[in-house]
Amino acid sequence: MFQALKKYTEIPGPIGYEGRVQRAFIEDLKPLAEEIRVTKVGNVLAHFPGKGPRVLILGHADEICYFVLSITEEGFLHITRYASSTDNVTYPYCLVGQNALVIGDEEDVKGVFVAPSGHILRFKEREMPLEEWKVLVDVGASSREEVLERGIHVGSPIVWNPITQRLGKKAFGKAMDDRLSHVVMIELAKKFQDLQLPCDLYLASTIQEEIGLKGAEELAGVGYDVTIALDIGIAGDYPSLEKERMPIKLGEGPVIVYKDSLIHYNLEVIKGLRSTAQRNDIPYQHGVFTSYGSDGATMVRGGSKTSLVAIPCRYSHTPFEMIHEDDLENTVRLLFHYITEEFIGRM
C-alpha cells in the first residue's frame, strides 16, 4: 500500500484547492464503483449499492496549508498561520528549512521556508524564541514584480513539499492527515468487487475539513444511517512524553475512538467495530482525543450514528507525519469485515 500512500500524500491539496486529490480519487474508483459524482461544493461521493442500511465511510482531501499574506519588495512571501490550527507549539518551529510549494495561478512554484541564520543574528537574538513574522518563503525571486509574474499573489496557498519516504514498515511525509483515508477506501472498494453487500454503501472524500468540517456539512442532511469517519489517530509513543498521556502506539492496530473535543461517538457502532475486530482477530486500540475533531461531528448533527476509526500517526500537523503500514492494512480488514458482517439481516 506504500505506493498508493506516496501518490496521495504527495499530491498538493491545500484547503479550498482539493481538486487534484479529488480527480485522482475519482480516477482510481471509476472501475470499482457503481456511480461516482462530485457534489456542488466539491465532495466526491462513490456508491456501492446493496440492500440494507445506508452507510457512509468518509475521509477528507484537504491538507494543512498556509496562504500568502503579503509580498516584500525583495520577493519574499510573508505567510499566514496554519489555515486550520491555533497550535502555538509546532508553529513556526517545524517550518524553517522545509521545502515549500506555492500554488500559483498558472503553475506550482517551489520554494523554501526560511529565517535568519545564526551567522547574522546577534548573540541575544539567538537565544530568543523564533518569531513567526520572521519565517518567510523564498521562491528565488528578486522582486515583488517577479513573484507576481509567476502567478503568486496575496491569498495563494502554500503547502509543505517533501517526498514521502519509507523506514521499514513505517512511512513519513506530509498529508497523512488525511490522505491515508483515500488509500484505505480504495483498498476497500477493491475488496467489495463481486460481493452482494448487506448495506447501501457510500465512500466520500470531503473538502475543507481542516477549517471546521465544512465539506461534510453538505453530506450531513442526506440521511445516512451509519457513518464511519476515517482520520489520523494521535500516537503518543515518543520517549519524551509520559506513557500515560496518549497511550496510542504505531503498529498496534486502528484506534476505535470514544470521544474527541466535539462529540462522543455512537456506542452501538463502537461496540460493533470492537466485536468485529475480536471476532476476526484484528488488533485495535481504544482512544480518547483532546484538541481534535473529525467530520464525524458534522454527520452526527445530521442524525447519523457516527464513529471514528483512526490510524495511529506520530508528529501530527507537521511535514513528517509518520504511520505504520500494518495499521493501514488492519484498518482495511476491520472495515471490510464490519461492512460485510455487521449489517446482515438488517433491512
ROKEFI-110209 format. One record per residue (C-alpha): chain; x, y, z; residue number from 1; residue in one letter. Coordinates in steps of 0.05 Angstrom, whole numbers, plus 32768, in hexadecimal, padded with zeros to 4 digits. Example, Ala and Ser with C-alpha at 12.3 -4.5 7.8 and 13.67 -1.06 7.14 Angstrom:
BEGIN
<r ch="A" x="80F6" y="7FA6" z="809C" i="1" aa="a"/>
<r ch="A" x="8111" y="7FEB" z="808F" i="2" aa="s"/>
END
This chain:
BEGIN
<r ch="A" x="8000" y="8000" z="8000" i="1" aa="m"/>
<r ch="A" x="803D" y="802E" z="8005" i="2" aa="f"/>
<r ch="A" x="803B" y="8043" z="7FBB" i="3" aa="q"/>
<r ch="A" x="7FF2" y="8059" z="7FC1" i="4" aa="a"/>
<r ch="A" x="8003" y="807E" z="8002" i="5" aa="l"/>
<r ch="A" x="803E" y="80A1" z="7FE0" i="6" aa="k"/>
<r ch="A" x="8012" y="80B4" z="7FA5" i="7" aa="k"/>
<r ch="A" x="7FDB" y="80D3" z="7FCF" i="8" aa="y"/>
<r ch="A" x="8006" y="80F6" z="8004" i="9" aa="t"/>
<r ch="A" x="8032" y="8118" z="7FD0" i="10" aa="e"/>
<r ch="A" x="7FF7" y="8136" z="7FAA" i="11" aa="i"/>
<r ch="A" x="7FEF" y="817F" z="7FBD" i="12" aa="p"/>
<r ch="A" x="7FA9" y="818A" z="7FD9" i="13" aa="g"/>
<r ch="A" x="7FA6" y="81C7" z="8005" i="14" aa="p"/>
<r ch="A" x="7F65" y="81DD" z="8024" i="15" aa="i"/>
<r ch="A" x="7F37" y="81F6" z="7FED" i="16" aa="g"/>
<r ch="A" x="7F65" y="81D9" z="7FB7" i="17" aa="y"/>
<r ch="A" x="7F54" y="818E" z="7FBF" i="18" aa="e"/>
<r ch="A" x="7F46" y="8183" z="7F75" i="19" aa="g"/>
<r ch="A" x="7F84" y="815B" z="7F65" i="20" aa="r"/>
<r ch="A" x="7F78" y="812B" z="7F9D" i="21" aa="v"/>
<r ch="A" x="7F2F" y="8123" z="7F8A" i="22" aa="q"/>
<r ch="A" x="7F40" y="8115" z="7F41" i="23" aa="r"/>
<r ch="A" x="7F72" y="80DF" z="7F55" i="24" aa="a"/>
<r ch="A" x="7F3E" y="80C0" z="7F83" i="25" aa="f"/>
<r ch="A" x="7F0A" y="80BF" z="7F4C" i="26" aa="i"/>
<r ch="A" x="7F3A" y="80A0" z="7F1B" i="27" aa="e"/>
<r ch="A" x="7F4D" y="8068" z="7F4B" i="28" aa="d"/>
<r ch="A" x="7F05" y="8059" z="7F5D" i="29" aa="l"/>
<r ch="A" x="7EE8" y="805C" z="7F17" i="30" aa="k"/>
<r ch="A" x="7EF2" y="8011" z="7F08" i="31" aa="p"/>
<r ch="A" x="7ED9" y="7FFE" z="7F4D" i="32" aa="l"/>
<r ch="A" x="7E9B" y="8027" z="7F5E" i="33" aa="a"/>
<r ch="A" x="7E55" y="8023" z="7F42" i="34" aa="e"/>
<r ch="A" x="7E4F" y="806F" z="7F41" i="35" aa="e"/>
<r ch="A" x="7E7D" y="80A9" z="7F51" i="36" aa="i"/>
<r ch="A" x="7E69" y="80F1" z="7F55" i="37" aa="r"/>
<r ch="A" x="7E86" y="8134" z="7F6A" i="38" aa="v"/>
<r ch="A" x="7E57" y="815B" z="7F96" i="39" aa="t"/>
<r ch="A" x="7E49" y="81A6" z="7F90" i="40" aa="k"/>
<r ch="A" x="7E7E" y="81B9" z="7FC2" i="41" aa="v"/>
<r ch="A" x="7EB3" y="8189" z="7FA9" i="42" aa="g"/>
<r ch="A" x="7EAB" y="814A" z="7FD3" i="43" aa="n"/>
<r ch="A" x="7EB4" y="8108" z="7FAE" i="44" aa="v"/>
<r ch="A" x="7E7F" y="80D2" z="7FBB" i="45" aa="l"/>
<r ch="A" x="7E85" y="808A" z="7FA2" i="46" aa="a"/>
<r ch="A" x="7E4B" y="8059" z="7FA6" i="47" aa="h"/>
<r ch="A" x="7E4F" y="800E" z="7FB2" i="48" aa="f"/>
<r ch="A" x="7E06" y="7FF7" z="7FB1" i="49" aa="p"/>
<r ch="A" x="7DEC" y="7FC4" z="7FE2" i="50" aa="g"/>
<r ch="A" x="7DAD" y="7FB2" z="8008" i="51" aa="k"/>
<r ch="A" x="7DAC" y="7FCB" z="804F" i="52" aa="g"/>
<r ch="A" x="7DBD" y="800A" z="8077" i="53" aa="p"/>
<r ch="A" x="7DDE" y="8045" z="8055" i="54" aa="r"/>
<r ch="A" x="7E26" y="8046" z="806C" i="55" aa="v"/>
<r ch="A" x="7E5A" y="807C" z="805E" i="56" aa="l"/>
<r ch="A" x="7EA6" y="8077" z="8066" i="57" aa="i"/>
<r ch="A" x="7EC9" y="80B9" z="805C" i="58" aa="l"/>
<r ch="A" x="7F0D" y="80DA" z="805F" i="59" aa="g"/>
<r ch="A" x="7F23" y="8121" z="804E" i="60" aa="h"/>
<r ch="A" x="7F4D" y="8137" z="8013" i="61" aa="a"/>
<r ch="A" x="7F68" y="817A" z="802C" i="62" aa="d"/>
<r ch="A" x="7FAB" y="8181" z="804F" i="63" aa="e"/>
<r ch="A" x="7FCC" y="81B2" z="807F" i="64" aa="i"/>
<r ch="A" x="7FE2" y="81F0" z="8059" i="65" aa="c"/>
<r ch="A" x="7FF5" y="8239" z="805E" i="66" aa="y"/>
<r ch="A" x="7FE2" y="8274" z="8032" i="67" aa="f"/>
<r ch="A" x="800A" y="82AE" z="8018" i="68" aa="v"/>
<r ch="A" x="7FFC" y="82E9" z="8046" i="69" aa="l"/>
<r ch="A" x="8028" y="831C" z="8023" i="70" aa="s"/>
<r ch="A" x="8063" y="8321" z="7FF3" i="71" aa="i"/>
<r ch="A" x="80A1" y="8349" z="8004" i="72" aa="t"/>
<r ch="A" x="80C3" y="8378" z="7FD2" i="73" aa="e"/>
<r ch="A" x="80FC" y="8345" z="7FCF" i="74" aa="e"/>
<r ch="A" x="80CE" y="830C" z="7FBA" i="75" aa="g"/>
<r ch="A" x="80C5" y="82E6" z="7FFC" i="76" aa="f"/>
<r ch="A" x="8082" y="82CD" z="8013" i="77" aa="l"/>
<r ch="A" x="8065" y="82DC" z="8057" i="78" aa="h"/>
<r ch="A" x="8035" y="82A4" z="806B" i="79" aa="i"/>
<r ch="A" x="7FF7" y="8299" z="8095" i="80" aa="t"/>
<r ch="A" x="7FF5" y="8268" z="80CE" i="81" aa="r"/>
<r ch="A" x="7FDC" y="8221" z="80C2" i="82" aa="y"/>
<r ch="A" x="7F9C" y="8229" z="809C" i="83" aa="a"/>
<r ch="A" x="7F7D" y="81FA" z="80CE" i="84" aa="s"/>
<r ch="A" x="7F9F" y="81FD" z="8111" i="85" aa="s"/>
<r ch="A" x="7FAA" y="8226" z="814E" i="86" aa="t"/>
<r ch="A" x="7FE6" y="81FB" z="815F" i="87" aa="d"/>
<r ch="A" x="801B" y="8226" z="8180" i="88" aa="n"/>
<r ch="A" x="804B" y="81ED" z="818D" i="89" aa="v"/>
<r ch="A" x="8062" y="81D3" z="8149" i="90" aa="t"/>
<r ch="A" x="8056" y="8214" z="8124" i="91" aa="y"/>
<r ch="A" x="8085" y="8232" z="810E" i="92" aa="p"/>
<r ch="A" x="80BC" y="8202" z="8124" i="93" aa="y"/>
<r ch="A" x="80AB" y="81CB" z="80F4" i="94" aa="c"/>
<r ch="A" x="80B1" y="81FA" z="80B8" i="95" aa="l"/>
<r ch="A" x="80F7" y="8213" z="80B0" i="96" aa="v"/>
<r ch="A" x="811E" y="81EB" z="807B" i="97" aa="g"/>
<r ch="A" x="80E1" y="81C6" z="8061" i="98" aa="q"/>
<r ch="A" x="80D2" y="81C4" z="8017" i="99" aa="n"/>
<r ch="A" x="8097" y="81EF" z="8003" i="100" aa="a"/>
<r ch="A" x="8068" y="81EC" z="7FC7" i="101" aa="l"/>
<r ch="A" x="8040" y="822A" z="7FB5" i="102" aa="v"/>
<r ch="A" x="8002" y="821E" z="7F8B" i="103" aa="i"/>
<r ch="A" x="8004" y="8257" z="7F59" i="104" aa="g"/>
<r ch="A" x="7FCF" y="8269" z="7F26" i="105" aa="d"/>
<r ch="A" x="7FF5" y="824A" z="7EED" i="106" aa="e"/>
<r ch="A" x="8027" y="821B" z="7F0D" i="107" aa="e"/>
<r ch="A" x="8041" y="81FD" z="7F4E" i="108" aa="d"/>
<r ch="A" x="807E" y="8223" z="7F67" i="109" aa="v"/>
<r ch="A" x="80B2" y="8201" z="7F92" i="110" aa="k"/>
<r ch="A" x="80D1" y="8225" z="7FCD" i="111" aa="g"/>
<r ch="A" x="80EB" y="821C" z="8013" i="112" aa="v"/>
<r ch="A" x="80D5" y="8235" z="8058" i="113" aa="f"/>
<r ch="A" x="810D" y="8261" z="8072" i="114" aa="v"/>
<r ch="A" x="8123" y="828A" z="80AE" i="115" aa="a"/>
<r ch="A" x="8163" y="82B1" z="80BF" i="116" aa="p"/>
<r ch="A" x="819C" y="8282" z="80CF" i="117" aa="s"/>
<r ch="A" x="81CA" y="8283" z="810C" i="118" aa="g"/>
<r ch="A" x="8203" y="82A4" z="80E5" i="119" aa="h"/>
<r ch="A" x="81DD" y="82E5" z="80DE" i="120" aa="i"/>
<r ch="A" x="81B7" y="82E6" z="8120" i="121" aa="l"/>
<r ch="A" x="81D2" y="830A" z="815D" i="122" aa="r"/>
<r ch="A" x="81E1" y="82DE" z="8199" i="123" aa="f"/>
<r ch="A" x="81A3" y="82F6" z="81BE" i="124" aa="k"/>
<r ch="A" x="8178" y="82E9" z="8181" i="125" aa="e"/>
<r ch="A" x="8190" y="82A1" z="817C" i="126" aa="r"/>
<r ch="A" x="8173" y="8293" z="81C2" i="127" aa="e"/>
<r ch="A" x="812F" y="82B1" z="81B2" i="128" aa="m"/>
<r ch="A" x="80F3" y="8288" z="819C" i="129" aa="p"/>
<r ch="A" x="80E8" y="8285" z="8151" i="130" aa="l"/>
<r ch="A" x="80B6" y="82BA" z="813D" i="131" aa="e"/>
<r ch="A" x="8082" y="82A3" z="810A" i="132" aa="e"/>
<r ch="A" x="8088" y="82E4" z="80E3" i="133" aa="w"/>
<r ch="A" x="80D1" y="82D5" z="80D5" i="134" aa="k"/>
<r ch="A" x="80C0" y="8293" z="80B2" i="135" aa="v"/>
<r ch="A" x="80B7" y="82A1" z="8067" i="136" aa="l"/>
<r ch="A" x="80B5" y="827A" z="8027" i="137" aa="v"/>
<r ch="A" x="80EE" y="8285" z="7FF5" i="138" aa="d"/>
<r ch="A" x="80DA" y="8272" z="7FAE" i="139" aa="v"/>
<r ch="A" x="811B" y="828B" z="7F90" i="140" aa="g"/>
<r ch="A" x="80FD" y="82CC" z="7F77" i="141" aa="a"/>
<r ch="A" x="8121" y="830F" z="7F79" i="142" aa="s"/>
<r ch="A" x="80E4" y="833D" z="7F7C" i="143" aa="s"/>
<r ch="A" x="809A" y="8341" z="7F8A" i="144" aa="r"/>
<r ch="A" x="808E" y="8349" z="7F3F" i="145" aa="e"/>
<r ch="A" x="80B1" y="8308" z="7F30" i="146" aa="e"/>
<r ch="A" x="8085" y="82E4" z="7F62" i="147" aa="v"/>
<r ch="A" x="8046" y="8301" z="7F45" i="148" aa="l"/>
<r ch="A" x="805B" y="82EE" z="7EFF" i="149" aa="e"/>
<r ch="A" x="805E" y="82A5" z="7F16" i="150" aa="r"/>
<r ch="A" x="8015" y="82A8" z="7F2A" i="151" aa="g"/>
<r ch="A" x="8021" y="82AE" z="7F75" i="152" aa="i"/>
<r ch="A" x="7FF8" y="82E2" z="7F9B" i="153" aa="h"/>
<r ch="A" x="7FD9" y="82EF" z="7FDF" i="154" aa="v"/>
<r ch="A" x="7FAD" y="82B2" z="7FED" i="155" aa="g"/>
<r ch="A" x="7FD6" y="827F" z="7FC6" i="156" aa="s"/>
<r ch="A" x="7FDA" y="823E" z="7FEF" i="157" aa="p"/>
<r ch="A" x="801C" y="8220" z="8005" i="158" aa="i"/>
<r ch="A" x="8027" y="81D7" z="801A" i="159" aa="v"/>
<r ch="A" x="8062" y="81B0" z="8033" i="160" aa="w"/>
<r ch="A" x="8085" y="818C" z="7FFB" i="161" aa="n"/>
<r ch="A" x="80AD" y="8150" z="8014" i="162" aa="p"/>
<r ch="A" x="80AE" y="810B" z="7FF3" i="163" aa="i"/>
<r ch="A" x="808C" y="80D3" z="8019" i="164" aa="t"/>
<r ch="A" x="80C0" y="80A0" z="8031" i="165" aa="q"/>
<r ch="A" x="80C1" y="805B" z="804E" i="166" aa="r"/>
<r ch="A" x="80E7" y="8044" z="808D" i="167" aa="l"/>
<r ch="A" x="80DC" y="7FF9" z="8091" i="168" aa="g"/>
<r ch="A" x="8091" y="7FF1" z="809A" i="169" aa="k"/>
<r ch="A" x="8089" y="803A" z="80AE" i="170" aa="k"/>
<r ch="A" x="807E" y="8074" z="807E" i="171" aa="a"/>
<r ch="A" x="8084" y="80BF" z="8089" i="172" aa="f"/>
<r ch="A" x="8073" y="80FD" z="8062" i="173" aa="g"/>
<r ch="A" x="803E" y="8134" z="805E" i="174" aa="k"/>
<r ch="A" x="7FF3" y="812C" z="8059" i="175" aa="a"/>
<r ch="A" x="7FEC" y="80E8" z="8079" i="176" aa="m"/>
<r ch="A" x="7FB4" y="8111" z="8098" i="177" aa="d"/>
<r ch="A" x="7F89" y="80FC" z="8074" i="178" aa="d"/>
<r ch="A" x="7FA0" y="80DD" z="8033" i="179" aa="r"/>
<r ch="A" x="7FAA" y="809A" z="8055" i="180" aa="l"/>
<r ch="A" x="7F5E" y="8097" z="8055" i="181" aa="s"/>
<r ch="A" x="7F5E" y="8096" z="8009" i="182" aa="h"/>
<r ch="A" x="7F8E" y="805C" z="8008" i="183" aa="v"/>
<r ch="A" x="7F61" y="8035" z="8038" i="184" aa="v"/>
<r ch="A" x="7F21" y="8045" z="8011" i="185" aa="m"/>
<r ch="A" x="7F40" y="8030" z="7FCE" i="186" aa="i"/>
<r ch="A" x="7F57" y="7FEE" z="7FED" i="187" aa="e"/>
<r ch="A" x="7F11" y="7FE3" z="8009" i="188" aa="l"/>
<r ch="A" x="7EF2" y="7FF1" z="7FC5" i="189" aa="a"/>
<r ch="A" x="7F1E" y="7FBB" z="7FA6" i="190" aa="k"/>
<r ch="A" x="7F08" y="7F89" z="7FDB" i="191" aa="k"/>
<r ch="A" x="7EBE" y="7F97" z="7FD0" i="192" aa="f"/>
<r ch="A" x="7EC0" y="7F84" z="7F87" i="193" aa="q"/>
<r ch="A" x="7E8F" y="7F4C" z="7F74" i="194" aa="d"/>
<r ch="A" x="7E73" y="7F4B" z="7FBC" i="195" aa="l"/>
<r ch="A" x="7E2A" y="7F55" z="7FCD" i="196" aa="q"/>
<r ch="A" x="7E2F" y="7F88" z="8005" i="197" aa="l"/>
<r ch="A" x="7DFE" y="7F85" z="8040" i="198" aa="p"/>
<r ch="A" x="7DFB" y="7FD1" z="8041" i="199" aa="c"/>
<r ch="A" x="7DF6" y="800A" z="8010" i="200" aa="d"/>
<r ch="A" x="7E3D" y="8024" z="8013" i="201" aa="l"/>
<r ch="A" x="7E5B" y="8068" z="8001" i="202" aa="y"/>
<r ch="A" x="7EA4" y="807E" z="8003" i="203" aa="l"/>
<r ch="A" x="7EB1" y="80C8" z="8006" i="204" aa="a"/>
<r ch="A" x="7EEC" y="80F7" z="8001" i="205" aa="s"/>
<r ch="A" x="7EDA" y="813A" z="8021" i="206" aa="t"/>
<r ch="A" x="7EF7" y="8180" z="801B" i="207" aa="i"/>
<r ch="A" x="7F0A" y="81B5" z="804E" i="208" aa="q"/>
<r ch="A" x="7F0B" y="8188" z="808C" i="209" aa="e"/>
<r ch="A" x="7F47" y="81AC" z="80A9" i="210" aa="e"/>
<r ch="A" x="7F22" y="81EE" z="80B3" i="211" aa="i"/>
<r ch="A" x="7EE4" y="81D3" z="80D5" i="212" aa="g"/>
<r ch="A" x="7EC8" y="8195" z="80B2" i="213" aa="l"/>
<r ch="A" x="7EA9" y="81C1" z="807B" i="214" aa="k"/>
<r ch="A" x="7EA3" y="818F" z="8043" i="215" aa="g"/>
<r ch="A" x="7E81" y="815A" z="806D" i="216" aa="a"/>
<r ch="A" x="7E48" y="818A" z="807D" i="217" aa="e"/>
<r ch="A" x="7E2D" y="817E" z="8037" i="218" aa="e"/>
<r ch="A" x="7E2A" y="8133" z="8044" i="219" aa="l"/>
<r ch="A" x="7E0D" y="8137" z="8089" i="220" aa="a"/>
<r ch="A" x="7DC5" y="8141" z="8073" i="221" aa="g"/>
<r ch="A" x="7DC4" y="8108" z="8041" i="222" aa="v"/>
<r ch="A" x="7DAB" y="80D5" z="8074" i="223" aa="g"/>
<r ch="A" x="7DE1" y="80A1" z="807E" i="224" aa="y"/>
<r ch="A" x="7DD1" y="806E" z="80B4" i="225" aa="d"/>
<r ch="A" x="7E1A" y="8062" z="80C7" i="226" aa="v"/>
<r ch="A" x="7E58" y="808B" z="80BA" i="227" aa="t"/>
<r ch="A" x="7EA1" y="8077" z="80C6" i="228" aa="i"/>
<r ch="A" x="7ED2" y="80B0" z="80C2" i="229" aa="a"/>
<r ch="A" x="7F1A" y="809E" z="80B0" i="230" aa="l"/>
<r ch="A" x="7F52" y="80CB" z="80C9" i="231" aa="d"/>
<r ch="A" x="7F96" y="80C9" z="80EB" i="232" aa="i"/>
<r ch="A" x="7F9B" y="80B2" z="8133" i="233" aa="g"/>
<r ch="A" x="7FC9" y="80D7" z="8163" i="234" aa="i"/>
<r ch="A" x="8002" y="80A9" z="8176" i="235" aa="a"/>
<r ch="A" x="8028" y="80B9" z="81B6" i="236" aa="g"/>
<r ch="A" x="805F" y="8084" z="81B1" i="237" aa="d"/>
<r ch="A" x="8098" y="80B6" z="81B6" i="238" aa="y"/>
<r ch="A" x="80CE" y="80B3" z="81EC" i="239" aa="p"/>
<r ch="A" x="80C7" y="80F9" z="8208" i="240" aa="s"/>
<r ch="A" x="807C" y="80F1" z="8214" i="241" aa="l"/>
<r ch="A" x="805F" y="80D0" z="8252" i="242" aa="e"/>
<r ch="A" x="8044" y="808C" z="823C" i="243" aa="k"/>
<r ch="A" x="8000" y="809B" z="825B" i="244" aa="e"/>
<r ch="A" x="7FF5" y="80DC" z="8235" i="245" aa="r"/>
<r ch="A" x="7FE1" y="80BB" z="81F3" i="246" aa="m"/>
<r ch="A" x="7FE7" y="806E" z="81F5" i="247" aa="p"/>
<r ch="A" x="7FDE" y="8065" z="81A9" i="248" aa="i"/>
<r ch="A" x="8018" y="8042" z="8186" i="249" aa="k"/>
<r ch="A" x="802C" y="8038" z="813E" i="250" aa="l"/>
<r ch="A" x="8024" y="7FF1" z="8125" i="251" aa="g"/>
<r ch="A" x="7FF1" y="7FDA" z="8159" i="252" aa="e"/>
<r ch="A" x="7FB3" y="7FE2" z="812E" i="253" aa="g"/>
<r ch="A" x="7F7E" y="8016" z="811D" i="254" aa="p"/>
<r ch="A" x="7F61" y="8041" z="8155" i="255" aa="v"/>
<r ch="A" x="7F17" y="803C" z="8165" i="256" aa="i"/>
<r ch="A" x="7F09" y="8081" z="8181" i="257" aa="v"/>
<r ch="A" x="7ED7" y="808E" z="81B9" i="258" aa="y"/>
<r ch="A" x="7ED8" y="80D9" z="81BA" i="259" aa="k"/>
<r ch="A" x="7EFE" y="8116" z="81A3" i="260" aa="d"/>
<r ch="A" x="7EF8" y="8161" z="81AE" i="261" aa="s"/>
<r ch="A" x="7EB6" y="8165" z="818A" i="262" aa="l"/>
<r ch="A" x="7E8C" y="8127" z="8197" i="263" aa="i"/>
<r ch="A" x="7E86" y="80E3" z="81B7" i="264" aa="h"/>
<r ch="A" x="7E81" y="80AF" z="817F" i="265" aa="y"/>
<r ch="A" x="7E47" y="807E" z="817A" i="266" aa="n"/>
<r ch="A" x="7E4E" y="8044" z="81AB" i="267" aa="l"/>
<r ch="A" x="7E27" y="8013" z="8180" i="268" aa="e"/>
<r ch="A" x="7E57" y="801D" z="8146" i="269" aa="v"/>
<r ch="A" x="7E93" y="801B" z="8174" i="270" aa="i"/>
<r ch="A" x="7E7C" y="7FD8" z="8191" i="271" aa="k"/>
<r ch="A" x="7E70" y="7FBD" z="814C" i="272" aa="g"/>
<r ch="A" x="7EB6" y="7FD1" z="8136" i="273" aa="l"/>
<r ch="A" x="7ED5" y="7FB2" z="8175" i="274" aa="r"/>
<r ch="A" x="7EAF" y="7F70" z="816D" i="275" aa="s"/>
<r ch="A" x="7EC3" y="7F6E" z="8124" i="276" aa="t"/>
<r ch="A" x="7F0C" y="7F77" z="8136" i="277" aa="a"/>
<r ch="A" x="7F09" y="7F42" z="816C" i="278" aa="q"/>
<r ch="A" x="7EE4" y="7F10" z="8141" i="279" aa="r"/>
<r ch="A" x="7F17" y="7F17" z="8108" i="280" aa="n"/>
<r ch="A" x="7F56" y="7F1C" z="8133" i="281" aa="d"/>
<r ch="A" x="7F64" y="7F63" z="811D" i="282" aa="i"/>
<r ch="A" x="7F8F" y="7F8D" z="814D" i="283" aa="p"/>
<r ch="A" x="7F70" y="7FCF" z="8162" i="284" aa="y"/>
<r ch="A" x="7F79" y="8006" z="8195" i="285" aa="q"/>
<r ch="A" x="7F4A" y="8030" z="81C0" i="286" aa="h"/>
<r ch="A" x="7F4F" y="807B" z="81B8" i="287" aa="g"/>
<r ch="A" x="7F39" y="80BD" z="81D7" i="288" aa="v"/>
<r ch="A" x="7F54" y="80FB" z="81B4" i="289" aa="f"/>
<r ch="A" x="7F57" y="8142" z="81CE" i="290" aa="t"/>
<r ch="A" x="7F67" y="817F" z="81A1" i="291" aa="s"/>
<r ch="A" x="7F49" y="8156" z="8168" i="292" aa="y"/>
<r ch="A" x="7F0C" y="8152" z="813C" i="293" aa="g"/>
<r ch="A" x="7EF5" y="812B" z="80FE" i="294" aa="s"/>
<r ch="A" x="7EC0" y="812E" z="80C8" i="295" aa="d"/>
<r ch="A" x="7E99" y="80FD" z="80F4" i="296" aa="g"/>
<r ch="A" x="7E82" y="8137" z="8120" i="297" aa="a"/>
<r ch="A" x="7E5E" y="8156" z="80E6" i="298" aa="t"/>
<r ch="A" x="7E3E" y="8114" z="80D2" i="299" aa="m"/>
<r ch="A" x="7E21" y="810C" z="8118" i="300" aa="v"/>
<r ch="A" x="7DFE" y="814E" z="8110" i="301" aa="r"/>
<r ch="A" x="7DDC" y="8130" z="80D3" i="302" aa="g"/>
<r ch="A" x="7DC0" y="80F6" z="80FB" i="303" aa="g"/>
<r ch="A" x="7DF2" y="80BF" z="80E8" i="304" aa="s"/>
<r ch="A" x="7E0E" y="808D" z="8119" i="305" aa="k"/>
<r ch="A" x="7E56" y="80A0" z="8114" i="306" aa="t"/>
<r ch="A" x="7E99" y="8082" z="8127" i="307" aa="s"/>
<r ch="A" x="7EE1" y="8095" z="811C" i="308" aa="l"/>
<r ch="A" x="7F15" y="8062" z="8108" i="309" aa="v"/>
<r ch="A" x="7F5A" y="8082" z="810C" i="310" aa="a"/>
<r ch="A" x="7F9D" y="8069" z="80F1" i="311" aa="i"/>
<r ch="A" x="7FD5" y="8077" z="8123" i="312" aa="p"/>
<r ch="A" x="8003" y="80B0" z="810D" i="313" aa="c"/>
<r ch="A" x="803F" y="80D1" z="812E" i="314" aa="r"/>
<r ch="A" x="8050" y="811B" z="8126" i="315" aa="y"/>
<r ch="A" x="800B" y="8131" z="810E" i="316" aa="s"/>
<r ch="A" x="8005" y="8173" z="80E8" i="317" aa="h"/>
<r ch="A" x="804E" y="8173" z="80D4" i="318" aa="t"/>
<r ch="A" x="8072" y="8165" z="8092" i="319" aa="p"/>
<r ch="A" x="808A" y="8122" z="80AE" i="320" aa="f"/>
<r ch="A" x="804C" y="80FF" z="80C6" i="321" aa="e"/>
<r ch="A" x="805C" y="80B5" z="80D1" i="322" aa="m"/>
<r ch="A" x="8030" y="8077" z="80CC" i="323" aa="i"/>
<r ch="A" x="8039" y="802B" z="80CD" i="324" aa="h"/>
<r ch="A" x="8023" y="8003" z="8090" i="325" aa="e"/>
<r ch="A" x="8007" y="7FCB" z="80BB" i="326" aa="d"/>
<r ch="A" x="7FD5" y="7FFD" z="80D8" i="327" aa="d"/>
<r ch="A" x="7FBD" y="800E" z="8092" i="328" aa="l"/>
<r ch="A" x="7FB4" y="7FC5" z="8081" i="329" aa="e"/>
<r ch="A" x="7F90" y="7FB5" z="80C2" i="330" aa="n"/>
<r ch="A" x="7F62" y="7FF1" z="80B8" i="331" aa="t"/>
<r ch="A" x="7F4E" y="7FD4" z="8074" i="332" aa="v"/>
<r ch="A" x="7F42" y="7F91" z="8094" i="333" aa="r"/>
<r ch="A" x="7F18" y="7FAE" z="80CC" i="334" aa="l"/>
<r ch="A" x="7EEB" y="7FD7" z="809E" i="335" aa="l"/>
<r ch="A" x="7EE4" y="7F9F" z="806C" i="336" aa="f"/>
<r ch="A" x="7ECB" y="7F6E" z="80A0" i="337" aa="h"/>
<r ch="A" x="7E9F" y="7FA2" z="80C2" i="338" aa="y"/>
<r ch="A" x="7E7C" y="7FB4" z="8080" i="339" aa="i"/>
<r ch="A" x="7E74" y="7F6C" z="8069" i="340" aa="t"/>
<r ch="A" x="7E60" y="7F4E" z="80AD" i="341" aa="e"/>
<r ch="A" x="7E40" y="7F83" z="80DA" i="342" aa="e"/>
<r ch="A" x="7E03" y="7F92" z="80AE" i="343" aa="f"/>
<r ch="A" x="7DEE" y="7F4C" z="809A" i="344" aa="i"/>
<r ch="A" x="7DA4" y="7F44" z="80A7" i="345" aa="g"/>
<r ch="A" x="7D97" y="7F8F" z="80B1" i="346" aa="r"/>
<r ch="A" x="7D65" y="7FAC" z="8080" i="347" aa="m"/>
END
